[in-house]
Amino acid sequence: MGRLDAIDVGSKKLTVQTEFFTRPAWRVETKVYLAGALKKVYTADLAATPEGELQRFIDAFHRTKMDEIVAGLRKLNQ
């Protein structure tokens, strides 16, 4: 389970990857790469999340981080 998006930022590629991990406990990590270099990792604990809600949570978490990054980039360009 996960998501992957990539956008061009000037001459560099910004990649946002969200993955689900089951060990040691359920969690989701969103990793932000710029030009292939890891820049930031966001983590959320999913231990209390029902199994049927996992993909919905992962999608929302990924979309929220993408929106935050895009808003920050737009703010820098103004």
Phi, psi and omega per residue, in radians:
M1 nan 2.383 3.102
G2 2.947 -3.088 -3.131
R3 -2.500 2.685 3.110
L4 -2.557 2.234 3.074
D5 -2.356 2.584 3.076
A6 -2.426 2.401 3.102
I7 -2.364 2.680 3.077
D8 -1.481 2.306 3.063
V9 -2.175 1.699 -3.030
G10 1.110 -2.236 3.139
S11 -1.607 0.064 -3.086
K12 -1.950 2.764 3.108
K13 -1.796 2.229 3.061
L14 -1.787 2.146 -3.121
T15 -2.055 2.318 3.108
V16 -2.123 2.053 -3.064
Q17 -2.119 2.195 3.106
T18 -2.021 2.239 -3.104
E19 -2.265 2.620 3.086
F20 -1.805 2.335 3.115
F21 -2.157 2.486 -3.121
T22 -1.764 -0.305 -3.081
R23 -2.154 2.481 0.016
P24 -1.320 -0.348 3.043
A25 -2.502 2.807 3.132
W26 -1.034 2.249 3.090
R27 -2.727 2.831 3.073
V28 -2.166 2.439 3.098
E29 -2.204 2.333 3.021
T30 -1.963 2.131 -3.133
K31 -1.928 2.356 -3.131
V32 -1.954 2.150 3.129
Y33 -2.047 2.431 3.008
L34 -2.150 2.095 -3.094
A35 0.954 0.650 3.088
G36 1.487 -0.139 -3.129
A37 -1.715 2.274 3.115
L38 -1.147 2.197 -3.103
K39 -1.929 -0.595 -3.040
K40 -2.750 2.558 3.061
V41 -2.253 2.238 3.062
Y42 -1.951 2.403 -3.106
T43 -2.267 2.480 3.057
A44 -2.330 2.397 3.118
D45 -1.445 2.253 -3.125
L46 -2.020 0.256 -3.064
A47 -0.980 -0.592 -3.102
A48 -1.656 0.058 -3.095
T49 -1.492 2.250 3.099
P50 -1.083 2.566 -3.070
E51 -1.001 -0.645 -3.141
G52 -1.177 -0.295 -3.110
E53 -1.731 -0.054 -3.016
L54 -1.040 -0.917 -3.079
Q55 -1.115 -0.659 3.114
R56 -1.092 -0.754 3.118
F57 -1.129 -0.787 -3.135
I58 -1.047 -0.780 3.115
D59 -1.067 -0.779 -3.134
A60 -1.160 -0.730 3.136
F61 -1.090 -0.792 3.132
H62 -1.102 -0.829 -3.125
R63 -1.074 -0.709 3.122
T64 -1.088 -0.793 3.130
K65 -1.141 -0.714 3.098
M66 -1.069 -0.787 3.131
D67 -1.071 -0.725 3.115
E68 -1.103 -0.744 -3.123
I69 -1.162 -0.813 3.137
V70 -1.090 -0.735 3.106
A71 -1.074 -0.726 3.111
G72 -1.119 -0.712 3.118
L73 -1.154 -0.711 3.100
R74 -1.099 -0.697 3.136
K75 -1.105 -0.687 3.119
L76 -1.148 -0.571 -3.081
N77 -1.410 -0.173 -3.121
Q78 -1.501 nan nan
